[in-house]
Amino acid sequence: ISARARRLPARARTLHAVPEQISADGPMPLHRSMPRSRLLRLLGIAGLVMIVVVALGYLATTTATPPGSTGTVATLEAHVVAEGETMWSIAQAVAPAGEAATYVERLVEANDGSAVAAGQVLTVPVP
């Protein structure tokens, strides 16, 4: 017992028991707790928010690829158009066998149009 407690009268040092509130589930704590249904609702909302954040993070890190694309980054080269060359002839020379038609589309897209002239420098995606 501390020096201060020894100086107090005996009745001031007496501890009084606090009666417990008894319910059907047993003794109830002295503090008010959150109802279980509200706690479950908050946990559900927190779970949904976490799922949305993870999904948005995943979508932000992936890139969309056009249909038919392999998803790889194309390497570009420059090509100087010779007299008599067309997009089709350039595509046949560069594209893998049987893919000249789809490669012409890539050439047109990379160069903002299909018009070519001798001496023009084209951007050529390497397959």
QUIGI-V30530 format. One record per helix or strand of 2 or more residues. SS is the DSSP state (H for helix, E for strand). FROM is the first residue (numbers start at 1). TO is the last residue. If there is no record, write none. Layout:
ss:SS from:FROM to:TO
ss:SS from:FROM to:TO
//
This chain:
ss:H from:3 to:7
ss:H from:10 to:13
ss:E from:21 to:23
ss:E from:26 to:28
ss:H from:36 to:61
ss:E from:75 to:80
ss:H from:87 to:94
ss:H from:100 to:110
ss:E from:121 to:126
//
